[in-house]
Amino acid sequence: MKSITKCLSVTLTAIAAGCFIANAQMPVLNTGVGPAIAGSYNPNNLPERALKFVRDYYGNHYAKSCEKDYNTENYDLTMTDGTEIEFDYQGKVMEIEAPDNSVISADAVKKIVPRDVYKKLAELGVTDKIEKIDREKRGFDIDLTDGANLNELYISTDGKLLAQK
């Protein structure tokens, strides 16, 4: 009887150990949706600098949508008139695009770009023809709506015209 009990005890221990090992090898599945990369954001909670820009230059329009990119801490705002604005985590305009057949106001352009860049745009006579401004590391990529030869400019942060298409 002792040998049967001992054999039964050894068998049960082996079965329990096998279950433990098999359970340890089972992959853990993530049942959630994963980490959020971007999501809807209340536009009233944008950084103060961004709110001031919107109030000053787009006060007649409302925010249609606002998203926050949790990787870069940037905000993408779409206004009811179709203007799309990207702000960085401090509220600085990183990119702005007017809706089709429309331009960014010269006052807004003056606020977005450094003085030397605006001066170069004024020299070229295009301050009232800007459809898109994209702030890059060393300058600004600027798209124009005018049907003339100039359609795109690249200007350094110190106001030097680096390229035009």
C-alpha positions in Angstrom: 0.0 0.0 0.0 3.0 2.3 0.8 4.3 1.8 -2.7 1.0 2.6 -4.3 0.7 5.8 -2.2 4.3 6.7 -3.1 3.7 6.0 -6.8 0.5 8.0 -6.7 2.2 10.9 -4.9 5.1 10.9 -7.5 2.6 10.8 -10.4 0.6 13.7 -9.0 3.7 15.7 -8.4 4.9 15.1 -12.0 1.4 16.1 -13.4 1.4 19.3 -11.3 5.0 20.2 -12.4 4.0 19.5 -16.0 1.0 21.8 -15.7 3.2 24.5 -14.2 5.8 24.3 -16.9 3.1 24.2 -19.7 1.4 27.2 -18.1 4.7 29.1 -17.9 5.3 28.6 -21.6 1.9 29.9 -22.7 2.2 33.4 -24.2 0.4 36.2 -22.5 -1.9 37.8 -24.9 -2.7 41.5 -24.7 -6.5 41.8 -24.6 -6.5 45.6 -24.8 -6.0 47.9 -27.8 -2.4 48.7 -26.9 -0.7 52.0 -26.0 -2.4 55.1 -27.4 -0.3 56.9 -30.0 -2.7 59.7 -30.8 -6.2 60.6 -29.8 -8.9 63.1 -29.7 -8.1 66.1 -27.6 -10.1 69.0 -26.2 -8.9 72.1 -28.1 -9.6 74.3 -25.1 -6.7 72.5 -23.4 -4.1 73.4 -26.0 -1.0 75.3 -24.8 -1.7 79.0 -24.1 0.5 80.1 -27.0 -1.6 78.0 -29.4 -4.9 79.2 -28.0 -3.7 82.8 -28.4 -2.8 82.2 -32.0 -6.2 80.7 -32.8 -8.0 83.5 -31.0 -6.0 86.2 -32.8 -6.1 84.8 -36.3 -9.1 82.4 -36.4 -11.4 83.8 -33.8 -14.4 83.7 -36.2 -14.0 79.9 -36.7 -14.4 76.9 -34.4 -12.3 73.9 -34.0 -13.7 71.1 -36.0 -11.3 68.5 -34.6 -8.2 68.3 -32.5 -5.8 65.4 -31.9 -2.8 65.0 -29.8 0.2 62.8 -30.9 1.4 61.3 -27.6 4.8 60.4 -29.2 5.8 63.9 -30.3 3.4 65.9 -28.0 2.2 67.8 -31.1 -1.4 68.8 -31.7 -3.3 68.7 -35.0 -6.1 71.2 -35.1 -8.6 71.5 -38.0 -10.8 74.6 -38.1 -14.3 74.8 -39.5 -13.1 76.8 -42.5 -10.8 73.9 -43.4 -7.5 75.4 -42.1 -5.2 72.8 -40.6 -2.7 73.8 -38.0 0.0 71.7 -36.2 1.3 73.0 -32.9 4.3 71.7 -30.9 4.0 70.9 -27.2 4.7 74.6 -26.4 2.0 75.9 -28.8 4.4 77.1 -31.6 3.0 76.7 -35.1 4.9 73.9 -36.8 2.8 73.7 -39.9 -0.3 75.5 -41.2 -2.3 74.9 -44.4 -5.1 77.0 -45.7 -8.0 75.3 -47.4 -8.1 75.0 -51.2 -8.3 78.3 -53.1 -7.5 80.2 -49.9 -4.4 81.8 -48.3 -3.0 82.4 -44.8 -3.5 86.0 -43.7 -0.3 88.1 -44.0 -0.7 89.0 -40.3 -0.7 85.3 -39.3 2.3 84.6 -41.6 4.1 87.5 -39.9 3.4 85.9 -36.5 4.6 82.4 -37.6 7.9 83.1 -39.3 10.9 85.0 -38.0 11.3 88.7 -39.0 14.0 88.0 -41.6 11.9 85.3 -43.3 8.9 87.6 -43.5 11.1 90.4 -44.8 12.2 88.0 -47.7 8.6 87.1 -48.4 7.7 90.8 -48.6 10.6 91.4 -51.0 9.3 88.7 -53.2 5.8 90.1 -53.0 4.2 86.9 -51.8 3.0 87.6 -48.3 -0.6 87.5 -49.5 -0.2 84.3 -51.6 0.9 81.7 -49.0 -1.2 78.6 -48.8 1.1 76.5 -46.6 4.0 77.0 -44.2 6.0 74.0 -42.9 8.6 74.7 -40.2 11.7 72.5 -40.7 15.0 72.3 -38.8 16.9 74.9 -40.8 14.1 76.9 -42.4 10.6 77.1 -43.9 9.0 75.3 -46.8 6.4 77.7 -48.1 3.8 76.8 -50.8 2.1 79.6 -52.8 -1.3 79.5 -54.4 -0.5 82.0 -57.1 -0.6 80.6 -60.6 2.7 82.4 -61.4 6.1 80.6 -61.8 6.9 80.5 -58.1 5.0 77.7 -56.5 7.2 76.7 -53.6 10.0 78.5 -51.6 12.5 77.2 -49.1 13.8 80.0 -46.9 16.4 79.6 -44.1 15.6 80.8 -40.6 17.8 83.9 -41.2 15.9 84.9 -44.4 18.0 83.5 -47.2 16.2 82.1 -50.2 17.6 78.6 -50.6 15.4 77.2 -53.3 12.4 77.9 -55.4 10.3 75.7 -57.6 
